[in-house]
């Protein structure tokens, strides 16, 4: 930061410059969205002031009529968007306009650049990622060569000006003391953006994108001004009077997104409590979907007065992809954010809203499976958090879950799985891992594949948690095939091949004892496997023990976690195991048996995607074994 005569100069970070460059050149066919973003921000500023004024009425006393004005100076090719809302202090100007995508700017820049490449490849007219990453304000640089933001925060005697060309950083300087409350954003239009200096063009854009704004939006040009919208909150109108386009634009207003809503829920509840909700499920995932704060995107209003967008008790964290509003008739206007967390009215509204959302998801899953699968691919991992966290709604959530499977393509529900269960099967089998391709080739599936038993494949970190908290579904137990002892004997199928191999191997007890001795302190047990048919060995953990994957997940979050006790299972029908059995019969314990025990353990680790415990020792043992095998 360098001091200048006009104030302080701030340099943009390298990543921010990259992002601005992409933003400026990405929405070339939808450049008019800059005005929608500015009006949406102005509306939010007025909403916030209206709330603050409930606690301190002096904040609005000098100018009580909230509104937004778009002024046009066609001679100088300037547009100014002015609101008399909450305004910003100097620090807020720097924080709100000087940074982009605060949670991981570098990562966001990379993702946005990749999306831009994809856009160019497919020749799409625009990309939807811009709004998803909280950079809507920066759309102004698509049409403006320079931008000036002048703001005075409500209740403050100081005003500040922020200026930038979107390339060389930004300057912040003190503005005149008589600057009115609120914010004024002036755009110096580029030569190729002169179309926006036309009054009729501006009015058309405002009516198209911001007709739903619940504040009057004025256009001032040539010494005249008039209101161009109805200034009625969209959710107060009957559903039959609202078009799909209006719903879409309101969704984009509250979400600051550029996509379309996947599902729209608009209803009014009357009775013991009265409220209206207008909620949307996005098509695309919001940029902060997996932010550690897990904040939802639903705003709470009381009789059309904005209260807060941080009411934790309103929407559970596992529905944080929701966007929209809830407007209560029963809450007091001066309720504080802290009191809201424990308010019984909020709790009742929350229960009803969540019930409605889950009901609509269930209907969608039955009536339009393909569309629901699209939703699941985007938000399924978040919805599964509810199974782990919300015991009361678990039975409602479980039918909504979808899985990959070993026996069919596409998505499978638990009901689908049960309908296809084999004769004699009383459990739902599942395997948890990192990658579907690796899981499909996991040796633990061999016995299931041989009997034609379907196994569900789960590849998200949250699966480690919710599966441990759910015992079963529809009187069928959930069984992780990587845990405990597996016995498929009761399930209809051909066991002859396995039985023959076991009989051919004979008694493997002496070999098991020698492997246990060789691997002392490295595994807790060695036993004959009932889940392997082709592979020589695999590693499992006892029921209730922590898996290696769960240990890594917890350690990555800074938690101290010990892995569960590992058990090495060996396949008595495998040629290697049969040979080792014969060796123990003829030679008893030997150094070669000990080496083979360590190689079996390392092989099992590699099959799970792990490194051998001692890679150098593993390489030496493998080389020695291969040398003996090829020796004349």
N, C-alpha and C positions, 0 to 999 in steps of 0.2 A: 504494500500500500504506500503510495507517495502523496505527499501534501501538495496541493495546488492553490492558486489564488481563489478558486471557487469552492474549494472543499477538499475532500479526500478522493484519490483515484484508486480503484481496486482492479487488479488484473484477474481475468477469468482463468480458471484452471485449464490445463491442456485438454482434459476430457470434456470440459464444458464447451470449449471452442469447437471440438469435433462434433458434439451434439448439436450445437447451433448451426453448424454447416449442414448437417443432415436435415434438421428441421426446416431450414430455409429452403432446401431443395427437394423436399419429399412430397409435399402436398400441393404440387403446382396446379393441379386441376381443381382443388378445393380451397383455394386461398381465402375465400370469403369466411372460412371458419374462424379467422382471427377475430372478427367482430362478435361472433357467438361467444368466444372464450372471454373477451373483455366484458361483455354484458353479464355473463354468468358470474364472473368474479365480482362485478359491481353489485349484483343482486345478493351474493353471499355477504358482502361487506355491510349492506343495509340490514340483512337478517341479523347479523351479529350485533349491530348497534341497537336494533329493536330489543334484543334480549338484554343487553347490558343496561339499557334504559329502564328496564323493569326493576333493576336494583338501584339505579341512580338516574332519576328523571331529569337531572340537570344536563345530561349529555345531549339531549335532543331539544332542549328548551329553546335554543336560538333558531332552530330550523327543523320543525317537527314533521314536515311532509317529505317523506323519503321518495326519491325518484332517481332516474337515470336519464342523462341527456347525451345524445350523440350530435356534436356540433361539426359543421362542415365549412371549411374555408377553401373553396375551389380555386381561388386565385393563387394561394400559396401551397396548394395541394396538401392540405393538412386535415386530419380528422382528430377530434378530441372526444373521448368518452369520459364523462364526469358523473360521479355519484356523491351523495352526501351521507355516506355510511360511516363505518367505524374509523376509517383512515388508518394510517401506519406511522409509527415513529421512525426515527433514523435507523435504529437497530433492526426494526422489522423490514424496512426497505431493503437493507443489505441482506438479511436472512431470506426474505421471501422472493426477491428478484435477483439475488446474486448467486444463487445456487440452483442446481437442477438435480432432481432424483437423488436426494440426500442419501438414501440407502443404496450405496454401491454405484457411484457415478461412472467409474471406469467400466464396470460390468455392463451397465446400461448402455454406455456408448458402443460397446462391442455388439450387443444384441441389436441395437438400433441400426448399426452399420450393416449387420448381416441381413436384417429385414429389408433395408434399402437395396442391397444387392439382389435379393430375391424378387423385390418389386420390379427392378429393372429387367430381370430375366423373364418375368412373366408379363411384363408390359402392363401392369396394373396402373390404374389412374391415381390411386392414393394408397396410403397404408394407415392402418388403424392404431399402430403402436404409440403414436405421438401422445395422445391423450391419456393412454394407460400409464404413462410414466410421469405424470404430473408436470408436464412442460407446456401446458396449454398457452400460458402467457407468451411464450417465446414464438408462437405462431405469428406474432406481430411482425417479426423480422422477415417474413415472407413478402410483405408488402411495404415495409418501412425501411428507409435508409438509416434513420435515427429515431429514437423514442425518448420522450421526456415524461417522467412520472412525478407529479407534485402532490404531496399529501400532508394533511394535518390530522392527527389522531384526535378523536373526540375527547374533550376534557383537557387537552394540552394547548399550551400557548405557543408552541413551536411548530414550524412547518419545514418540510425538507423536499429537495428535488433530486431525483435519480435520473441520470441521462446515460444513454449507451447507443453505440452503433451496431452492437451485436458482434463485434470483432475484437476490439482493443480493450475490452473491459468496461467499467462503468465508473461514473463520478457521482458523488453524493455531496450536496451543498445545502446550506440553509436557505429557505425560501422566505419571502416577506411575511411578516407577522400577521398581516390581515388576510392571509390565505384562508378561504372558507374550509369548514370541516369536510372531510372526505378525501377523495382521490380524483385527480384529473390526469388522464393518459393521452398525450399528444403524439400523433404519428406523422412524420414527414414522409409522404408517400414517394416510392421509387417511380422512375419514369414509366416502367412497364405496369404500374399499378394505378394509373390515373383513372381507370374505370370506377374506382371506389370513391372518387371525388364527385360522383354524380348522385344527387339527392334521391332520385327514384331507385337507383341501384341499392343505396343504403337501406331505404325503406323496405324494399323487397327482401333483402337479406334479414332484416330484423323480424319481419312478419313470418318468414320461413323458419328461422332458427330460434327466435326468442319470443314468439307470440304467447307462450305459456307463462312468461315471467309475471309474478304476482305484484309487480310494481309498475307504475307508469314509465314507459320508455318514450322519450321525446326526441324528435329530430329538429335541430335548429339550423337553418340555412337562409341566407339572404335577408336577414333581419326578421324572419318569421320562424315560429316553432309550433309543432303540434304533436299530439300523442299518437303513436302508431300501433299500440297494442291494446288489448282489453284490460290488462292489469288485474285479471282474476286468477287466483290460484287454481291450477289445472285440476287438482284432486277434489275441488269442491263442485266441479261440474259433473253431471250424470255421465255414465260410461257411454251411453248411446250418442252423446253429443261430442265425443272426443274421437278424432281420427287416429289411425295407426301412426301417421306421420307426426301428429302432435305428441303421442306417447313416446315415440322414438326421440324426438327433440327434447322432451322433458327428461328422459333417461340420460341423454347426453349432457344435459344441463347439470343434473345432480351427480353424475359420475365423472364428468369431464373426460368422457371417452369418445371414441369415434366409431365404435361398432354399433350394432343394433342389439336390442334386448332379446335374449333367447326366450324369456318368459315374462309376461306382465301380469301382476296381481293387483287389481284395483277393487276395493270393496269398502263398504261402510258398515260398522257394527253398531247396533242400538240395543239398549236394554239396561242392565245393571251398570255397565260402562259403555260410553259412546266414543268411538274413534273411527278415523278413516286411515286406511293404508294404501299407498301407491308404491308398490315394490317391483323391482326388476332383478332378474338373473341375467348377467351379461352373457354375451356370446364368447368374448375373449376374457382371459384371466386378467384381473387388475395387476398392476406392477407390484403392489405391496401385498399380494395374496399370502406370501409366506414370510412377511415381516414378523419379527419376534413379538411385536406388540399385539398382533392379531386383532386389529380394530376393524369393526364393520363400517359400512358406508351408508347407514340409514340415519337420517336427520329426524329429530323429535321436535314437533311443533305443538303448541297449545293454542287452540282456536286461531289458527293461521299465523301465530307468532312463533318465529324460530326460537327454540330453547337451547339445543345443543346437538352436536353430532358425535358426542363422546359419552353417550349413556350406555354404560357397559351392561346394565341389566336388561336392556331392550332386546338385543339380538345376541344369541350365544356365539362364542368365537368360531364354532364350527359351521356357522352360516355367514361368515364375514364377507362372502362374495356378494351378498345382497346389496342392492343400491336402491335408494328411494326415500320416502318420507312416511312417518306416522304422525297423525294430527289428533291429539286427544281433546275431548270436550271437558274432561273431569279434573285434570291437574290444575293447580293454581299457577298463574302466570309468573309469580315471583319465586317459584321453586328453585332451589339451588341445585347445581350439578351433583353435589355430594349427597343431598337428600334423595335425589332420583334413584340412586343405586339401591335404596332400601324401600322405595315407595311401593305399597301394595297395588296401586293402580297400574304402575309400570309392569309389575310382575304379572298381573292378569292379562294385560295387553300382550306381553311377551309370550305367554303360554298360548294365547289364541292365535297370534301371528305365526308362531313356529308350527303349530298344528296345521294351519292353513297352508303354509309353504310345503310341508311334508306331504300333505294330502294331494296338492297339485302335482308334486313330483311323482307321486305314486300313480296318478291318473296319466301323466305324460309317459311314464315308463310302460304302461299297458297299451295306450292308444297309439303311441308313436315311438316304438323301440329304437329305431335308427336315430331319431333326434335326441332321445334320452341318452343314447350311447355317446353322442357328441358332447352332451353336457357332462357325462361321467368322465370322459377323457380329460376334461378341463378342470372339473371341481371334485371329482370322486375322492381324491386323497384328503381334501378338507372335510368332506362329509363323513369320512371314516373316523375322524377325530371325535365326532359325536358319539360313536359307538363306544369309544373308550371313556369319554368324559361324562356322558349323560345317561345314567342307568335307567331313568324313567322313560326315556324315548328309545331305548335300545331295540325293543321289539318292533317299533315302527321303522327304525332305520335299517335293520338287517335285510328286509326284503328289497331295499333300494340299492344294495351293494351289487357290484358287478365284478367279474373276475375273468382272467384268462384261464385256459384249461389245457390239459395234456391230450384231450381226445377230440376237440373241435375248435374251429376258428371263431373269431369274434368274441363277444362278451357273454358271460354265463351268470345267471342269478343263482341264489341258493335254492330257489324253487325249481329252476331248470335242473340243477344238479340232483336234487332228491328224486325228481321224476325219472332220471336215467340211472339210478343206483342199481347195482347188480343184486341178484338174489342172494340173500344171506348177509348183505352189507348193512351195517347199522351205524356207520360213522361217515362224516364228511371229511375227506382227506385233503390236506393242503400242504404246500411247500412255500417257504418264504426265502427270498434271495434278492440279489441286486439286479440281475439281468435275466430277461426271459430266455434268451438263447442258452445261457449257462444252466439255468434251471431245467430246461427241457432235456438236457443231456446228463443231468445229475444221476449218479448210480442208484440213489435211494428210490428212484422211480421204477427200477427194473422189474421188481415183483408185481407192482401195480400194472405196468404195461403188459406183462405176461398174462395177467388175468383179465385185462381189459377194464380195469378199475380207473375211473376218472380222478385226477388230482387237480385241485385248483392252484394256480400259480399267482403269488402275491409278490410284487416287486417294489413296494414303497416302504420307507422307514416306519411309517405309522402302523404298518401291518404287524410289526413286532409287538406293539403295545395292545391294540384292540383284540388281537387273537388270544392273548393271555387272559383277558377279562371276560371272554365269552365262552361258556362251557358247551353250548350247543344251539341248535335251531330246529324247531319242529320235532322235538324229541330225538334228534340225531346229534350225537356228540361231534365236536370239532376236534380233529386229530392232526397234529403237525407231524408229517412223515419223517422229519429229522429229529424227533424227540421220542424217548421211551423205546419200548420193544414193540415191534409191529408183527402181528400174526394175521394173515389173510386166509387161514385154513377154512374158516366158516363160509367164505364167499365162494359162490359157484365158479368153477373154472378148472383147468387142467393142472394138477399138482404133480403129475407123473414124472415130468422132466426133472423137477427139483428134487423129488424123493430119490430118483435114480442116482443123481449126482451125490446126494448126501450118503447113500448106501455105498457108493463107489469110494468115497473119501474115507469111510470108516470112522473110527474113534479119533476125534481131533483134540480131545482133552489134553494130552501131553503137549501138543503144539501150543495150545492156548496158554498153558502154564508157563512155557518157555518164553513166549512173547510178553506175557505179563512181567516176568522177571527182567527181561531185556529193557522194557519200557517203563520201569518203575519210576514213579513221580512225573511221568509224561502223560499218561492216561490213567484213569481211575479203574478201568476194567477192560477186559478183552473177552468178546463172546461171539458165538456163532450167529450169523445174520440170517434173518428170515425175510429181508427186504432186497437182497442182492441175488441176481441170477447170472449176470455176465461179468461184473467187476469183481476184483479180488477182495476189496475192502472199502470201508467208508467210516467216517467219524460221525457220531451222534451225541446228543446230550440227554441226560435223564429228564423225565417229565418234571416240569417246574423249575428247572435250572435255566440260567441265563445263557443264551446263545452267543457265539463269537460276534455275530453281526450286531446284536443288541449292545454288547459290551462296547463295540466301536462307536455306535451311535451315541451312547451316554458319555463316553470319553471325549468325543468331539465337541460336546457341550460343556466340558470342564468338570464333569462328574466323575467321581472315583467309582469304578465298577470292575468287578472281578468276573471273568468268564465262568460259565457253568462247567461242571465236571464232564470231561470228554470220554467217550467210550469208543474203542476201536472194534468194529464188527468185521469179521472175516467170512468169506463165502466158501463153505466146505466143498462146493462143486467146482471151484475154479482150478484150472490146471496147476497154477503156481501153488495154491494151498495144498492140493493133493500131493505135489512133489515134496513140499515141506513136511507134510505128515509122514511120508515114506522116509525122508531123511531122519526125522526124529526117531522113528522106529529102529532104524539101522545104526544110527550114530549117537542118539541121545543129544544132549546139549552140545552146541559147538559155536565157534566164533562166527561161522557163516549164518547160522540161524539168528544170531544176535543182529548181524548186519541186515539180514532180510527183514527182521522186525522193524528196524529203524526205517528201512526203505518203504515198507508198507505204510508206516505212519506218515512219512513225507509225501507219499503218493496220495494218501487220503486228504492231506492238507492242500495239495496242489489241485485236486479235483474240486475243492471248495473255493478255489481262487486265492488261497493263502500261500505264503512262502514257506519252505521247509524251515524248521526251527534252527537248523545250522546249515545254511546253503553250501558252504565249503565242504563240510563233512559229507553232506548228501552227494555232492558231485564226485567226491573221492570214492564213496561206496558204490555209486552207480558205475564209475569207470572200472573199478576192480571187478565188479560183478560181470560187466560186459566183456572184460578181458578174459575172464575164466570161461565164459560161454563160447567165445570164438577160438579159444586155444585149441591146437591140434591134439 
